[in-house]
Amino acid sequence: MIEDINKSGTTILLVEQNANMALRIASRAYVLETGAVILSGAGRELLGDHRVREAYLGA
């Protein structure tokens, strides 16, 4: 549903704890740690980042 709304032209700000799902659908993503942005980039790009995988995806 989120993707369909976005495809219709509506910008969405999604705050989500399910990092795997959020990064798969995000065109742009920010990783926060203690309130500060520590990483940013395309969702798929961050999904492949070893730091994100180790910290949030259990890899």
N, C-alpha and C positions, 0 to 999 in steps of 0.2 A: 504494500500500500504506500509506503514511504517513497519508493522509487517511482511509482505512478504519479504521485503528487508532484515530485520533482520534475519529471518528464513533461508535465503540463506547464512548466515555467516558473513554478513557485520555489523560492529559495528556502531551504530547511536548515535549521540549526539543531543538530541532534546531539544530546548529551547522553551517552550510553556506556554502561559498564561491560557489555558484551563486545569487547574490542574486535574479535574476529568478524562478527556480523557487521559492525559499524564500518570497519576499514574496507570490507568488501564492497559496500555500496557508496562510500563517500568519494566525492570528487576531490575534496580537500580535507585534510585532517590535522588535528593538533593533539599532541600527547602532553598532558599536564602532570606535574609532580609537585606536590605541596603548593599548589596554586600558581606555579610558573610553567610556561611553555618550554618544554625541553626538546621537542622534535616537532617538525611540521613538514607537510608535503602531500603528495597525492596519496589517497587511501591505499591503493594497491602497492605503492612504493613503500609505505610504512609497514604494510602487512609483511613484506619481505625483509624488513630491517631486523637484523639479529638482536638488537637491543630491545625492540618491541616484542619480538617473539619470546625472548628469555623472560622479560619482566611481566608480560601480560597474557601470553598465549601458551605458556608452559612448555616451550621448546628447548 
